[in-house]
C-alpha cells in the first residue's frame, strides 16, 4: 500500500550521495579515468558528460563496464516484497507479505546490466539510476495478485507461443476479443507484465540474452484477409484457404468460456498502448527483437503516424495484412488468428505462473 510505495521512494534520496561516492570510487576500474578523477563527485552534469566522453573515446568491452556497475552497486539496497505461505493447504488469501531490504547487486544478472548499459549508451550514472529504479519497481510490482486480472489471463489476450524464423520466441497480443471489454486498463497491463516476467524468469538461466518478437493483431480475428500473392511462401502461389474464407471464432482460438455467437469488441485503447510502450521501454531494455503491428484497416494510417517507431530499442513494423507476417514466421509456427496453422496452446488460457 502507501507504506510500501513510500519505503520504495525513500531509499533513492537516502542513497543518492552513496551512489555518487561509489561512482567516483569505481571509476578507477575503467581505463581513461583521468578525466573522472579530476571531477567533484557532486557535480552531476560534469560527471555525466565526462563518463560519456570516456565511453566514446575508449574501446572498453562491456565486461569492464559491467564490473564497474557492480562495484558501484555494492552495498546498495532496496525494499523487496517477500511472500510466504503460512498454511500450505490454503490459497494466496492466506499468504503473508513481508518487506525486506536486499542488496541490489544480487537482484540483477550481468546480462541485465549489459542491456541497461547499452540502453543508456554506456553512461554509468544513467545505468545505475535506471537499474535501481527497475529493481525497486519490480519489488513493488511483483508478484502480481492474479485475482485482479484473471479474466484477461484466461482470455489469451497476451501469451507466448512458437518462434520466428530467427528463433526468437513470439508473444502475441490481440486487441479484438469476443464480448464487451470491462475497460480495465490496469488488468490488461498486469496480464502483460505477468506473462513477460514469468517467461524471462523461466528462460534466463539458459538463455540470459534472449530477445522476443511481439506480434500485435489489432483487427477482428475473423476478418477476411486479402488473397495471398504469388510471391508468398505458399507453394505454387496457391491461395491460402484461410486468407479467402473468414474463420469462425472457435477456429481462431477464442475464450472457450465465451459464447461464440458474441460479437468482437476492442479490448484495449490508445492509453493502454502508451502505458505499454512506457513500461516495456523503461524496464525491459534490449528484450525486444522486433515488434509487428497489424492495425485495423480503417486505422492503419493513424498507427503509422502516431504509434512509436521503436519499442525498447527494437523497430516497430506496421503491416498491412496478417499475411505479411509469413515473411518473418513460418506458417506452421504462426497461430491461426495471425494467418498461420498453429492452434493456440491451452496454456494460453490458463491463469497461473510464478507466484
C-alpha positions in Angstrom: 0.0 0.0 0.0 1.1 3.6 0.7 3.8 2.4 3.2 5.3 0.1 0.6 5.4 2.9 -2.1 6.8 5.3 0.5 9.6 3.0 1.5 10.5 2.3 -2.1 10.8 6.0 -2.9 12.7 7.0 0.3 15.7 4.7 -0.5 16.6 6.7 -3.6 17.0 10.0 -1.7 18.9 8.4 1.2 21.3 6.6 -1.2 21.9 9.2 -3.8 25.1 10.5 -2.1 26.4 7.0 -1.7 25.8 6.3 -5.4 27.9 9.3 -6.4 30.7 8.2 -4.0 30.7 4.7 -5.3 30.8 6.0 -8.9 33.9 8.1 -8.0 35.5 5.1 -6.3 34.7 2.6 -9.0 35.8 4.9 -11.8 39.4 3.7 -11.3 38.4 0.3 -12.8 37.9 2.0 -16.2 40.7 2.9 -18.5 41.0 6.6 -19.4 39.6 7.7 -16.0 42.0 10.7 -15.6 39.1 12.9 -16.6 36.8 11.4 -13.9 39.3 11.6 -11.1 39.6 15.4 -11.5 35.8 16.0 -11.2 33.9 16.5 -8.0 31.5 13.6 -7.5 28.8 16.1 -6.5 28.9 17.8 -9.9 26.3 15.7 -11.7 26.4 17.4 -15.0 30.2 17.4 -15.4 30.4 13.8 -14.2 27.8 12.5 -16.6 29.5 14.4 -19.5 32.9 13.0 -18.7 31.6 9.5 -18.4 30.0 9.8 -21.8 33.3 11.0 -23.2 35.2 8.1 -21.7 32.6 5.7 -23.1 33.0 7.0 -26.7 36.8 7.7 -26.6 37.8 4.2 -25.5 37.4 0.7 -26.8 36.4 -0.8 -23.4 34.5 -4.1 -23.6 31.1 -4.3 -22.0 32.5 -6.6 -19.3 34.7 -3.8 -18.0 31.6 -1.6 -17.6 29.6 -4.4 -16.1 32.3 -4.9 -13.4 32.3 -1.2 -12.7 28.5 -1.0 -12.3 28.6 -4.0 -9.9 31.2 -2.1 -7.9 29.0 1.0 -7.8 26.0 -1.0 -6.7 28.0 -2.7 -3.9 26.1 -2.2 -0.6 23.0 -0.6 -2.2 19.7 -2.0 -1.0 16.1 -1.7 -2.0 12.9 -2.9 -0.3 11.8 -6.3 -1.7 8.4 -7.9 -1.2 8.6 -11.4 0.2 5.5 -13.6 0.3 5.5 -16.8 2.4 2.6 -19.1 2.7 1.6 -19.7 6.3 -0.8 -22.6 5.6 0.1 -24.7 2.6 -3.3 -26.1 2.1 -4.8 -22.7 1.5 -4.6 -20.3 -1.4 -2.9 -16.9 -1.7 -5.6 -15.3 0.5 -3.6 -16.6 3.5 -0.1 -15.6 2.3 1.8 -13.2 4.5 3.8 -10.4 2.8 7.0 -9.1 4.3 9.1 -6.1 3.1 12.8 -6.8 3.3 15.8 -4.8 2.3 18.0 -6.7 -0.1 21.2 -5.9 -2.0 20.6 -4.6 -5.5 23.7 -6.3 -6.8 22.2 -9.7 -6.1 18.9 -9.0 -7.8 20.3 -8.4 -11.3 22.5 -10.5 -13.6 25.4 -9.4 -15.7 23.3 -9.8 -18.8 20.7 -7.5 -17.4 23.4 -4.9 -16.5 24.6 -5.1 -20.1 21.2 -4.4 -21.5 20.8 -1.3 -19.4 24.3 -0.2 -20.3 23.6 -0.4 -24.0 20.2 1.4 -23.5 22.0 4.2 -21.6 24.9 4.5 -24.2 27.3 3.2 -21.5 26.6 6.2 -19.3 27.4 4.8 -15.9 25.4 7.2 -13.8 22.3 6.8 -16.0 22.7 3.0 -16.0 23.0 2.8 -12.2 20.0 5.0 -11.7 17.8 3.0 -14.1 18.9 -0.3 -12.7 18.0 0.8 -9.1 14.7 2.2 -10.3 13.8 -1.0 -12.1 14.8 -3.3 -9.2 12.6 -1.1 -6.9 9.8 -1.1 -9.5 9.9 -4.9 -9.7 9.9 -5.2 -5.9 6.6 -3.3 -5.8 5.0 -4.8 -8.9 5.8 -8.5 -8.5 4.5 -11.0 -7.6 1.2 -9.9 -9.2 -2.0 -10.9 -7.5 -3.6 -12.7 -10.4 -7.1 -12.3 -8.9 -7.1 -8.8 -10.3 -6.5 -9.8 -13.9 -7.9 -13.4 -14.0 -10.4 -12.5 -16.8 -7.7 -11.1 -19.0 -5.3 -14.0 -18.3 -8.0 -16.6 -19.2 -8.9 -14.8 -22.4 -5.4 -15.4 -24.0 -5.2 -11.8 -24.9 -1.4 -11.9 -24.4 0.6 -15.1 -24.5 3.8 -16.7 -25.7 3.8 -19.5 -28.4 6.3 -20.6 -31.1 9.3 -18.9 -32.6 10.0 -16.7 -35.6 12.5 -17.6 -38.4 15.4 -16.2 -36.3 14.3 -18.5 -33.4 13.1 -15.6 -31.2 10.2 -16.6 -29.0 6.9 -14.9 -30.1 4.5 -13.1 -27.8 1.0 -12.4 -29.3 -1.3 -9.6 -28.3 -4.8 -9.4 -29.7 -6.9 -6.3 -29.2 -10.3 -7.7 -30.5 -11.9 -10.4 -28.3 -15.4 -11.9 -28.0 -17.7 -10.0 -25.7 -17.6 -6.4 -24.3 -14.5 -5.1 -22.6 -14.7 -4.2 -18.9 -12.4 -1.2 -19.6 -9.9 -2.2 -17.0 -6.6 -1.0 -18.4 -4.7 -1.9 -15.3 -5.8 -5.5 -15.5 -4.6 -5.7 -19.1 -1.2 -4.2 -18.2 -0.8 -6.6 -15.3 -1.5 -9.6 -17.6 1.2 -8.4 -20.0 3.7 -7.8 -17.2 3.0 -11.2 -15.5 3.4 -13.1 -18.7 6.6 -11.4 -19.6 8.2 -11.5 -16.2 7.2 -15.2 -15.7 8.7 -16.1 -19.1 12.0 -14.3 -18.6 12.5 -15.8 -15.1 11.9 -19.2 -16.6 14.4 -19.0 -19.5 17.0 -16.6 -18.2 19.1 -19.3 -16.6 19.6 -21.0 -20.0 19.2 -18.0 -22.3 20.1 -14.8 -20.4 20.3 -12.8 -23.6 17.0 -14.0 -25.1 15.0 -11.4 -27.1 11.4 -11.8 -28.0 9.3 -10.9 -31.1 6.0 -9.3 -30.4 3.0 -9.6 -32.8 0.0 -7.3 -32.1 -3.2 -8.1 -34.0 -5.5 -5.1 -33.6 -8.2 -6.1 -36.1 -11.1 -8.5 -36.0 -9.7 -12.0 -35.8 -12.3 -13.4 -38.2 -11.8 -10.6 -40.7 -11.3 -11.8 -44.3 -7.7 -11.1 -45.4 -6.7 -10.2 -49.0 -5.8 -13.1 -51.3 -2.2 -14.1 -51.0 0.1 -13.1 -53.8 2.2 -15.4 -56.0 5.3 -14.1 -54.1 4.0 -15.5 -50.8 5.6 -18.6 -49.3 2.7 -20.8 -50.4 3.8 -23.5 -52.8 2.9 -22.7 -56.4 1.4 -19.4 -55.4 -1.9 -21.2 -54.4 -4.3 -19.1 -52.4 -4.5 -20.0 -48.8 -8.0 -21.1 -47.9 -7.9 -19.2 -44.6 -7.0 -16.0 -46.4 -10.1 -16.1 -48.6 -12.6 -17.5 -46.1 -13.5 -15.9 -42.8 -12.8 -18.4 -40.0 -15.3 -18.9 -37.1 -14.3 -17.7 -33.6 -13.7 -21.2 -32.3 -11.1 -22.0 -35.0 -9.0 -18.9 -34.2 -8.8 -19.8 -30.5 -11.3 -17.7 -28.7 -12.0 -17.9 -25.0 -13.9 -21.2 -24.6 -16.0 -19.6 -21.7 -17.5 -17.0 -24.1 -20.4 -17.9 -26.4 -19.1 -17.9 -30.0 -22.2 -16.0 -31.1 -20.9 -12.9 -29.2 -19.6 -10.1 -31.3 -16.0 -9.0 -31.3 -15.1 -5.9 -29.3 -12.0 -3.8 -28.8 -10.3 -4.8 -25.5 -7.6 -2.1 -25.5 -7.2 1.6 -26.3 -4.5 4.1 -27.1 -3.9 4.8 -23.4 -3.0 1.2 -22.8 -0.6 1.2 -25.8 1.1 4.3 -24.4 1.5 2.7 -21.0 2.7 -0.5 -22.5 5.3 1.4 -24.6 6.5 3.3 -21.5 6.8 0.3 -19.2 8.5 -2.0 -21.7 11.0 0.6 -22.8 11.8 1.6 -19.3 12.1 -1.8 -17.6 12.7 -4.3 -20.4 15.5 -2.7 -22.5 17.1 -4.9 -25.1 14.4 -7.6 -24.6 12.5 -7.0 -27.9 14.0 -8.2 -31.2 11.1 -6.9 -33.4 7.5 -5.8 -32.9 4.9 -6.3 -35.6 1.5 -4.5 -35.6 -1.4 -5.4 -37.8 -3.9 -2.5 -37.3 -7.5 -2.3 -38.2 -7.9 -1.4 -41.9 -9.6 1.9 -41.0 -6.8 2.9 -38.6 -3.7 1.8 -40.5 -2.6 5.4 -41.3 -3.2 6.5 -37.7 -0.9 3.8 -36.4 1.8 4.6 -38.9 1.6 8.2 -37.8 1.1 8.1 -34.1 2.5 4.8 -32.9 6.2 4.7 -31.7 8.7 3.7 -34.3 10.7 1.7 -31.7 9.8 -0.4 -28.7 12.6 -0.9 -26.2 15.2 -0.1 -28.9 13.5 -2.5 -31.4 11.9 -1.4 -34.6 8.1 -1.4 -34.7 6.9 -2.6 -38.1 3.3 -1.8 -39.1 2.0 -4.4 -41.6 -1.0 -4.0 -44.0 -2.1 -7.6 -43.7 -1.6 -10.7 -41.4 -0.3 -12.5 -44.5 2.8 -10.3 -44.3 3.8 -12.0 -41.1 4.7 -15.1 -43.0 7.8 -13.3 -44.2 9.1 -13.5 -40.6 7.4 -16.5 -39.1 6.9 -19.9 -40.7 3.3 -20.8 -41.4 3.4 -23.8 -39.1 4.7 -21.7 -36.2 2.2 -18.8 -36.7 -1.1 -19.1 -34.8 -4.3 -19.3 -36.8 -5.6 -15.9 -35.9 -2.4 -14.4 -37.2 -2.7 -16.2 -40.5 -0.9 -19.4 -39.7 -1.7 -23.0 -39.0 -0.8 -23.5 -35.3 -3.6 -23.8 -32.8 -3.4 -21.8 -29.6 -1.9 -23.9 -26.8 -4.4 -24.5 -23.9 -1.8 -22.9 -21.6 -2.6 -19.5 -23.2 -6.0 -19.6 -21.4 -4.6 -20.6 -18.0 -4.3 -18.2 -15.1 -1.1 -19.2 -13.4 2.6 -18.9 -13.3 5.2 -18.0 -10.8 3.7 -16.7 -7.6 
